[in-house]
Amino acid sequence: MTVSATGGPTKRRRGGRGFKILIGVAIALALLWTGGWFAVRHYVAGKIDTVVARAEAEGASLSCGAESLSGFPFRLGITCTPLEAACPAEDASLSLAGVEAMGLVYNPGHLLFDAKGPLTLSGPDGTSASANWSALQSSLRIGFSGLKRYSIVSDGLDASLSAPGRLAGPVAFKADHAELHLVPDPDTAGMIDIFTTVDNGVTTLPGRPAVPPATSNVAIGVPEAVLKQRNDPVAAWIASGQPVRIHRAEIDVAGLSLALAGDATIDAAGLISGNFTVRLSALDALPALVDRFRPGSGEKVARLIGPISAFLRPVDADGKTWREAKITVQRGRAVLGFIPLGQIPSLLRGAGGIALAPAPALPDQTLTPAANSEPAAPQDLGAPATAAATPETPAAAPLTPLPAATGAAEAIRDLATTLKHPGRCARG
C-alpha cells in the first residue's frame, strides 16, 4: 500500500516535485540573466566601436588600449588602459593612464568611474594641463527626471596648468583631499546644490609667493541653467530669474578663517544685489598673511584691525569665536554699515574690475582694499549704480584680478571649449 491513512508519502512526493520545479525556475532565470548580460556586453562593445569610428570620420582619433568588458554577473565594466584622444585640426589631445566605467545591471541609472593618473591635456598655442592623484573616483545617478546626484572624490591631487601665451610659468595646485557633489535642490525646481571640500589645498602662481595650505568647505545653490550654459553662464543666470544661494562658504588659511553666507540676485544689466553675512576668526593672523604677499604691509594691516573691529560683532559658533558683519549690495554698490566699500561692475562680458570706494578716515589708508574686505552691519540704501566723483571724493580706482589668475581662467576656458566641440576636428 503506497498511501498511508495520514497521506504522508503523498505529501513528501508533492514536496519533492515542488522543490524540483523551484530548482528548474532558478536555472532558467540564471540562463536568462547570463544571456542578457552577454547581450548587453555585445551591445556596449558595438557602441564603443561606433564612437571610435565616428571620431575618425570627424578627423579625430580615439583609442582604448587593453580594452576589456567585465563584471559578470551583476555589473558591466569597461576598462581602457590607456585612454587616448586627439584632434589634429584643433591641435588638441588627451591622454589618461587608465579608466574603468562600471554600470550596475540591476540599477542602470547608477554609473561608477575609477580613473588612474596621470592625465594630460593639450590645446592650441601650447596650452596644456596635467594632473595626477593617488585615488580618483566618480559616481553618477540618473533618474527619469534627469540628474539625481553626481560626485567626484580625489586623494593626493597634484595638477598644473601651462599657457605660454598668457602665463609666465605654470600654475600649480595640490590638495590632500578634494570632493565635488552636485544634487538637485529637493525644495526648489530648477536649482542645483553644489558641495565642495578641499583639504590642505595649495595654489602656486608664477611670480607670486606661495600661498599657505588652505582648507575650504562650500555649499551653494545655483540655477540649473547656469551649469548647462557654459558659454555664457551669466546670461543664463539673468534669464533664469533665480538667485545664487550661498548656504556656506568657509575657508581656513594660515590660522585665519573666513565664512560667507547670503543670497545673490542679478538684474538685466548684470549687477549684483543681496545681503551677506561675513564672519572672521583669528583676525590677528591677517597681518602675517598679508605680509607674505606684500612684505612690509603687515604692520599697516595690524593698525587697521582695531578700527575695523568696531564694526564686527562677536559671535561664538562651530567651536570658534567669530567677528561677524553684514554687507549690503544693491545693484553692485557694496556698503559696510554706512561705509561704502565700492562698486562691483556688471558681470556681463566686457565689464571692468571692481571700483573701490574712497577709504574712510582710518590711521592708515594705504591698504584700503584690505580693510574693505572685512565687512559689518548693513544699511538699506537706494544705491545708484556708481558713486560719482567729486573734488573731495575722487573717482574710485579699478581693482583688476591678478594677471596670472586671469590668464589661468582664460586658458582653462579655452581647453574646455576645445573639448566641448569635438566636431571641429572635421577637416572638410
C-alpha positions as CSV (number, residue, x, y, z in Angstrom):
1,M,0.0,0.0,0.0
2,T,1.6,3.3,-1.1
3,V,-0.6,5.8,0.6
4,S,-1.0,5.8,4.4
5,A,-4.1,6.8,6.3
6,T,-2.4,10.1,7.0
7,G,-1.4,10.7,3.4
8,G,2.3,11.2,4.5
9,P,4.1,9.6,1.4
10,T,1.9,11.6,-1.0
11,K,2.8,14.9,0.7
12,R,6.5,14.0,0.5
13,R,6.2,13.3,-3.2
14,R,4.4,16.6,-3.8
15,G,7.0,18.5,-1.7
16,G,9.9,16.9,-3.8
17,R,8.1,17.8,-7.0
18,G,7.7,21.5,-5.9
19,F,11.4,21.6,-5.0
20,K,12.4,20.4,-8.4
21,I,10.2,23.0,-10.1
22,L,11.8,25.7,-8.0
23,I,15.3,24.5,-9.0
24,G,14.2,24.5,-12.6
25,V,12.9,28.0,-12.5
26,A,16.1,29.2,-10.8
27,I,18.2,27.6,-13.5
28,A,16.1,29.1,-16.2
29,L,16.4,32.6,-14.6
30,A,20.1,32.1,-14.3
31,L,20.4,31.2,-18.0
32,L,18.2,34.2,-19.0
33,W,20.3,36.5,-16.8
34,T,23.5,35.2,-18.3
35,G,22.3,35.5,-21.8
36,G,21.0,39.0,-21.1
37,W,24.3,40.1,-19.6
38,F,26.3,38.9,-22.6
39,A,23.8,40.5,-24.9
40,V,24.3,43.9,-23.2
41,R,28.0,43.3,-23.3
42,H,27.9,42.7,-27.0
43,Y,25.7,45.9,-27.5
44,V,28.2,48.0,-25.4
45,A,31.1,46.7,-27.4
46,G,29.4,47.7,-30.6
47,K,28.7,51.2,-29.3
48,I,32.4,51.6,-28.4
49,D,33.3,50.7,-32.0
50,T,30.7,53.2,-33.3
51,V,32.1,56.0,-31.2
52,V,35.7,55.3,-32.3
53,A,34.6,55.2,-36.0
54,R,32.6,58.4,-35.6
55,A,35.7,60.1,-34.1
56,E,37.8,59.0,-37.0
57,A,35.2,60.2,-39.5
58,E,35.4,63.7,-37.9
59,G,39.1,63.8,-38.2
60,A,39.9,62.9,-34.6
61,S,41.4,59.8,-33.1
62,L,40.2,57.8,-30.1
63,S,41.9,54.7,-28.8
64,C,41.1,52.4,-25.8
65,G,44.2,50.4,-25.1
66,A,43.9,47.0,-23.4
67,E,40.1,47.2,-23.7
68,S,38.1,44.8,-21.6
69,L,34.5,44.3,-20.6
70,S,33.9,42.5,-17.3
71,G,31.8,42.5,-14.1
72,F,29.5,39.4,-14.6
73,P,27.0,38.7,-13.2
74,F,25.8,42.0,-11.5
75,R,27.9,44.6,-13.1
76,L,29.2,45.6,-16.5
77,G,32.6,47.3,-16.5
78,I,34.6,48.8,-19.4
79,T,38.3,49.3,-18.8
80,C,40.7,51.3,-21.1
81,T,44.4,51.3,-20.2
82,P,45.3,53.8,-21.5
83,L,42.6,56.1,-23.0
84,E,43.9,58.5,-25.7
85,A,42.2,61.0,-27.9
86,A,43.5,63.6,-30.3
87,C,42.1,66.3,-32.6
88,P,44.8,67.4,-35.0
89,A,42.8,70.2,-36.6
90,E,42.4,71.9,-33.2
91,D,45.9,70.8,-32.0
92,A,44.3,69.2,-29.0
93,S,44.9,65.9,-27.3
94,L,44.0,63.9,-24.2
95,S,45.8,61.0,-22.5
96,L,44.7,59.2,-19.4
97,A,46.7,56.3,-17.9
98,G,43.6,54.2,-17.3
99,V,39.8,54.5,-16.7
100,E,37.2,52.0,-15.6
101,A,33.5,52.7,-16.1
102,M,31.1,50.4,-14.3
103,G,27.3,50.1,-14.6
104,L,25.0,48.2,-12.3
105,V,22.9,45.7,-14.2
106,Y,20.2,45.8,-11.6
107,N,20.3,49.6,-11.4
108,P,21.2,51.0,-14.8
109,G,20.8,54.6,-13.7
110,H,23.9,54.4,-11.4
111,L,27.3,54.6,-13.1
112,L,30.7,54.3,-11.3
113,F,34.1,55.6,-12.6
114,D,37.6,55.0,-11.4
115,A,40.5,56.8,-13.1
116,K,44.2,56.2,-12.9
117,G,46.7,59.0,-13.5
118,P,48.4,60.8,-14.9
119,L,46.1,62.8,-17.1
120,T,47.5,65.2,-19.7
121,L,45.6,67.7,-21.8
122,S,47.0,69.9,-24.6
123,G,45.4,72.6,-26.6
124,P,46.2,75.3,-29.1
125,D,49.1,77.7,-28.6
126,G,51.0,75.4,-26.3
127,T,48.3,75.4,-23.6
128,S,48.4,72.3,-21.5
129,A,47.2,70.8,-18.3
130,S,48.4,67.8,-16.3
131,A,47.2,66.0,-13.2
132,N,47.9,63.0,-11.1
133,W,46.4,61.5,-8.0
134,S,46.6,58.6,-5.6
135,A,42.8,57.9,-6.0
136,L,40.1,59.4,-8.2
137,Q,36.6,58.0,-8.2
138,S,33.3,59.3,-9.5
139,S,29.6,58.4,-9.3
140,L,26.7,59.4,-11.5
141,R,23.0,58.7,-10.6
142,I,20.3,59.4,-13.3
143,G,16.6,59.0,-12.9
144,F,13.6,59.6,-15.2
145,S,13.6,63.3,-14.3
146,G,17.3,63.7,-15.0
147,L,20.3,64.1,-12.7
148,K,19.8,62.7,-9.2
149,R,23.4,63.1,-8.0
150,Y,27.0,63.4,-9.3
151,S,30.0,63.0,-7.1
152,I,33.8,63.0,-7.7
153,V,36.3,62.4,-4.9
154,S,40.1,62.6,-5.2
155,D,43.1,61.9,-2.8
156,G,46.6,63.2,-3.4
157,L,45.7,65.6,-6.2
158,D,48.6,67.3,-8.0
159,A,47.7,69.4,-11.0
160,S,49.4,72.1,-13.1
161,L,48.4,74.4,-16.0
162,S,50.8,75.9,-18.6
163,A,49.9,78.7,-21.1
164,P,53.0,80.3,-22.6
165,G,51.0,83.0,-24.3
166,R,49.2,84.0,-21.1
167,L,51.3,82.8,-18.1
168,A,54.9,83.5,-17.2
169,G,55.1,80.0,-15.8
170,P,53.0,77.0,-14.7
171,V,50.1,77.4,-12.3
172,A,50.1,74.5,-9.8
173,F,47.5,73.2,-7.4
174,K,47.8,70.4,-4.8
175,A,45.4,69.0,-2.3
176,D,45.4,66.1,0.1
177,H,41.7,65.5,-0.5
178,A,39.0,67.1,-2.7
179,E,35.4,66.5,-3.3
180,L,32.6,67.8,-5.6
181,H,28.9,66.9,-5.3
182,L,26.0,68.1,-7.4
183,V,22.5,67.4,-6.2
184,P,19.2,68.8,-7.4
185,D,17.6,71.0,-4.7
186,P,14.6,69.0,-3.4
187,D,12.7,72.1,-2.4
188,T,13.2,74.4,-5.4
189,A,12.7,73.3,-9.0
190,G,15.5,74.2,-11.4
191,M,18.2,74.7,-8.7
192,I,21.3,72.5,-8.2
193,D,23.1,72.4,-4.9
194,I,26.9,72.2,-5.2
195,F,29.1,71.0,-2.4
196,T,32.9,71.2,-2.5
197,T,35.5,70.3,0.1
198,V,39.3,70.9,-0.2
199,D,41.8,69.7,2.5
200,N,45.2,71.4,2.5
201,G,44.9,72.9,-0.9
202,V,48.0,74.8,-2.1
203,T,47.9,77.1,-5.2
204,T,51.1,78.4,-6.7
205,L,51.0,81.3,-9.2
206,P,54.1,82.3,-11.3
207,G,55.9,85.3,-9.9
208,R,53.8,85.2,-6.7
209,P,54.7,84.0,-3.2
210,A,53.5,80.5,-2.3
211,V,50.0,80.5,-0.8
212,P,49.8,78.7,2.6
213,P,47.7,75.5,2.6
214,A,44.0,76.2,2.8
215,T,41.0,74.1,3.7
216,S,37.7,75.1,2.3
217,N,34.1,73.9,2.6
218,V,31.5,75.4,0.2
219,A,27.8,74.7,-0.2
220,I,25.9,76.9,-2.8
221,G,22.7,76.6,-4.8
222,V,22.8,77.7,-8.5
223,P,20.2,77.8,-11.2
224,E,20.4,74.6,-13.3
225,A,20.6,76.8,-16.5
226,V,23.9,78.2,-15.3
227,L,25.6,74.8,-15.4
228,K,24.1,73.9,-18.7
229,Q,25.0,77.1,-20.5
230,R,28.8,77.1,-20.1
231,N,29.4,79.5,-23.0
232,D,27.7,82.4,-21.2
233,P,26.6,81.4,-17.6
234,V,26.0,85.0,-16.6
235,A,23.3,85.4,-19.3
236,A,21.8,82.1,-18.3
237,W,21.7,83.3,-14.7
238,I,19.9,86.5,-15.7
239,A,17.4,84.6,-17.9
240,S,16.6,82.1,-15.1
241,G,15.4,84.8,-12.7
242,Q,16.6,82.7,-9.8
243,P,19.2,83.7,-7.1
244,V,22.5,82.1,-6.3
245,R,22.2,80.9,-2.7
246,I,25.5,80.8,-0.7
247,H,24.5,78.4,2.1
248,R,28.0,78.3,3.3
249,A,31.5,79.3,2.0
250,E,34.2,78.8,4.5
251,I,38.0,78.8,4.1
252,D,40.8,78.4,6.7
253,V,44.3,79.6,5.7
254,A,47.3,80.3,7.9
255,G,45.2,80.3,11.1
256,L,42.6,82.8,9.6
257,S,39.1,81.7,9.0
258,L,36.6,83.4,6.7
259,A,32.9,82.4,6.3
260,L,30.3,83.9,3.9
261,A,26.6,83.3,3.5
262,G,23.7,85.0,1.7
263,D,21.6,85.1,-1.5
264,A,22.7,87.0,-4.6
265,T,20.4,88.2,-7.3
266,I,21.3,89.7,-10.7
267,D,19.5,92.2,-12.8
268,A,19.3,92.6,-16.6
269,A,22.4,94.8,-16.5
270,G,24.4,92.1,-14.8
271,L,24.6,94.0,-11.5
272,I,24.6,92.0,-8.2
273,S,22.3,92.6,-5.2
274,G,22.0,90.8,-1.9
275,N,22.5,90.8,1.8
276,F,25.5,88.8,3.0
277,T,26.8,87.7,6.4
278,V,30.6,87.6,6.8
279,R,32.4,86.0,9.7
280,L,36.1,86.2,10.5
281,S,38.0,84.2,13.1
282,A,41.6,84.8,14.4
283,L,41.7,88.2,12.8
284,D,45.1,88.8,14.4
285,A,46.5,86.3,11.9
286,L,45.7,88.6,9.0
287,P,48.8,90.9,9.2
288,A,51.2,88.0,8.9
289,L,49.2,86.5,5.9
290,V,49.2,89.9,4.1
291,D,52.9,90.4,4.8
292,R,53.7,87.2,2.9
293,F,52.3,88.7,-0.3
294,R,53.3,92.3,0.3
295,P,56.4,92.4,2.5
296,G,56.2,95.3,4.9
297,S,52.4,95.7,4.7
298,G,51.6,93.6,7.8
299,E,52.2,96.5,10.2
300,K,49.8,98.7,8.3
301,V,47.1,96.0,8.3
302,A,47.6,95.5,12.0
303,R,46.8,99.2,12.6
304,L,43.6,98.9,10.6
305,I,42.3,95.9,12.5
306,G,41.3,97.9,15.6
307,P,39.0,100.4,13.7
308,I,37.5,97.6,11.6
309,S,36.7,95.5,14.7
310,A,34.4,98.3,15.8
311,F,32.0,97.2,13.0
312,L,32.3,93.5,13.8
313,R,30.0,91.7,16.3
314,P,31.5,88.9,18.3
315,V,29.8,85.5,17.7
316,D,30.6,82.0,19.1
317,A,29.7,79.3,16.6
318,D,31.3,76.0,15.4
319,G,33.7,76.0,18.3
320,K,35.2,79.3,17.2
321,T,34.9,82.9,18.2
322,W,34.0,84.9,15.1
323,R,33.7,88.6,14.3
324,E,30.5,88.9,12.3
325,A,29.4,91.7,10.0
326,K,26.8,92.3,7.3
327,I,27.3,93.6,3.8
328,T,24.5,95.0,1.7
329,V,25.0,95.1,-2.1
330,Q,22.4,96.9,-4.2
331,R,22.9,97.0,-7.9
332,G,26.6,96.4,-7.5
333,R,27.1,99.0,-4.8
334,A,28.5,97.4,-1.6
335,V,28.3,99.0,1.8
336,L,29.6,98.0,5.3
337,G,27.2,99.7,7.6
338,F,27.4,103.3,6.5
339,I,30.9,102.8,4.9
340,P,30.8,102.4,1.1
341,L,33.1,99.6,0.0
342,G,33.0,100.1,-3.7
343,Q,31.2,99.3,-6.9
344,I,31.0,95.7,-8.2
345,P,30.8,96.0,-12.0
346,S,28.4,94.2,-14.3
347,L,29.2,90.5,-14.6
348,L,28.4,90.6,-18.3
349,R,31.3,90.1,-20.6
350,G,33.5,93.2,-21.2
351,A,33.0,94.7,-17.7
352,G,36.0,96.1,-15.9
353,G,37.4,95.5,-12.5
354,I,36.0,96.3,-9.1
355,A,35.9,100.0,-8.3
356,L,36.9,100.7,-4.8
357,A,35.2,103.5,-2.8
358,P,37.4,106.2,-1.1
359,A,38.7,105.0,2.2
360,P,37.2,106.0,5.5
361,A,39.3,108.1,7.9
362,L,41.5,105.4,9.4
363,P,45.0,105.5,10.9
364,D,46.5,104.4,7.5
365,Q,44.6,104.4,4.2
366,T,47.3,102.8,2.1
367,L,45.7,99.4,2.3
368,T,42.0,100.4,1.8
369,P,41.2,97.2,-0.2
370,A,42.4,95.0,2.6
371,A,40.4,97.0,5.1
372,N,37.3,97.0,3.0
373,S,37.4,93.2,2.5
374,E,36.3,92.8,6.2
375,P,32.5,93.8,6.4
376,A,30.0,95.0,9.1
377,A,26.3,95.8,9.9
378,P,24.1,96.8,6.9
379,Q,22.0,99.8,6.0
380,D,19.3,99.8,3.4
381,L,20.4,102.2,0.7
382,G,18.8,103.2,-2.5
383,A,22.1,102.7,-4.2
384,P,23.0,104.2,-7.5
385,A,24.9,102.1,-10.0
386,T,28.2,104.0,-9.5
387,A,29.4,106.5,-6.9
388,A,30.0,109.8,-8.6
389,A,33.4,111.6,-8.2
390,T,33.6,115.0,-6.5
391,P,36.5,117.3,-5.7
392,E,36.5,115.9,-2.1
393,T,35.7,112.3,-3.3
394,P,37.9,111.2,-6.2
395,A,36.7,108.6,-8.6
396,A,37.2,105.0,-7.4
397,A,40.1,103.2,-9.0
398,P,39.6,99.8,-10.6
399,L,40.9,96.7,-8.9
400,T,41.7,94.2,-11.5
401,P,42.4,90.5,-10.8
402,L,45.9,89.1,-10.7
403,P,47.2,88.7,-14.3
404,A,48.2,85.1,-13.5
405,A,44.7,84.3,-12.2
406,T,43.1,85.9,-15.3
407,G,45.4,84.1,-17.7
408,A,44.8,80.7,-15.9
409,A,41.0,81.2,-16.2
410,E,41.2,82.0,-19.9
411,A,43.4,79.0,-20.5
412,I,41.0,76.7,-18.7
413,R,38.1,78.2,-20.7
414,D,39.9,77.6,-24.0
415,L,40.7,74.0,-23.1
416,A,37.1,73.3,-22.0
417,T,35.8,74.9,-25.3
418,T,38.1,72.7,-27.4
419,L,37.0,69.5,-25.6
420,K,33.3,70.6,-25.8
421,H,33.3,70.8,-29.6
422,P,34.9,67.6,-31.0
423,G,33.1,68.2,-34.3
424,R,35.6,70.9,-35.1
425,C,38.1,68.2,-35.8
426,A,36.3,67.6,-39.1
427,R,38.7,68.6,-41.9
428,G,36.0,69.2,-44.5
